[in-house]
């Protein structure tokens, strides 16, 4: 059943016709002109139309045409706005108290200071900074944007942006914070590893922003503190500067400390522990050496309270035979001496010859880069008898450099000469 009239005019006619005209007009107005839109006739400005063909409640625009039919035979069609669905609670509209929005909601662009959607604070909410970008502002300051390529966090005029990751609320309110530097000269892009590393590994970079897990290589330039761990490899320490103390938990082998003549210097009142093999150590001031240490030659010891600079020795205890009628080396000992040092050498050996001949002999010599500069010669003329010789040699050198000490022996015109238990001991001291 419809309640519509072609117009709302009350025409001049007989009593019954006028009465019916009034009745139909009142019903049409009372029912919001319920019926098909095409037969609703003339619609007044802001008048409702309940269109039962689309089941929609419409309201006419306040200006423009006045004919309900979209294609009227005369006049101009009216413009309508849709109010809601008939036979649906709240006309299908979202009530003020809340509900489920099933259609698309479009907001205005908004701005940092006046977001399109706020939550009670006029400068805090959502806005659109540019095309296809969603922004969040707080107290009129842009804090975060999401675009098609990245999520960006923003700081303020004096502080770099930061992200806080809070702990479980049951445990408290502490957090982990990641923060950008307040001033950055160039964009920094870091790519995280694709998988976790193994225990003890660190996060490393390839210098181009790609991170990976691995074992760092510790060079001397990056060495700080006073502990060398097992990750320090041979020859990696070439110059360590001044250390307050040094604890070696592994084995320091040749080349670890003196790969190119480098030294450990200035270790006052500390502890050098562990195994040190063929390492060069200088300036041990009131320190102590503990652990499995080899014999030290003392060539690099300085800062001692006595005049002794080094104590060194060399030996050949097994039997040595010569068949040449000239001197052959049996024991050689080299000392890197200073120009101000003096060297005292103790020697001992056992020598015998197969002939009773004065041409068999042995000697102890000292040489420099220019040749032998001093010596002690012992002749042996006891055929077949083991003769023991021992003595002392003083080297009063006047120039710095290697000083070479030797025990030699030779045979006579015929036969052989033999030597054993040959020992050289050198004590270098400051004159």
Secondary structure as UniProt FT lines:
FT   HELIX           15..30
FT   TURN            31..32
FT   HELIX           37..39
FT   TURN            45..46
FT   STRAND          48..51
FT   TURN            52..55
FT   STRAND          56..60
FT   TURN            70..71
FT   STRAND          80..85
FT   TURN            86..87
FT   HELIX           89..92
FT   TURN            96..97
FT   STRAND          117..118
FT   TURN            122..123
FT   STRAND          125..127
FT   TURN            131..132
FT   STRAND          134..138
FT   TURN            139..140
FT   STRAND          141..146
FT   STRAND          151..153
FT   STRAND          162..166
FT   TURN            169..171
FT   STRAND          175..179
FT   TURN            199..200
FT   STRAND          202..205
FT   STRAND          210..214
FT   HELIX           220..222
FT   STRAND          227..228
FT   TURN            230..231
FT   TURN            234..235
FT   STRAND          247..248
FT   STRAND          251..252
FT   TURN            254..260
FT   STRAND          264..265
FT   TURN            268..269
FT   STRAND          271..272
FT   STRAND          275..276
FT   STRAND          288..289
FT   TURN            299..300
FT   STRAND          308..316
FT   STRAND          320..322
FT   STRAND          328..337
FT   TURN            339..340
FT   STRAND          341..353
FT   TURN            358..359
FT   STRAND          361..368
FT   TURN            369..370
FT   STRAND          371..379
FT   STRAND          387..395
FT   STRAND          401..410
FT   STRAND          417..430
//
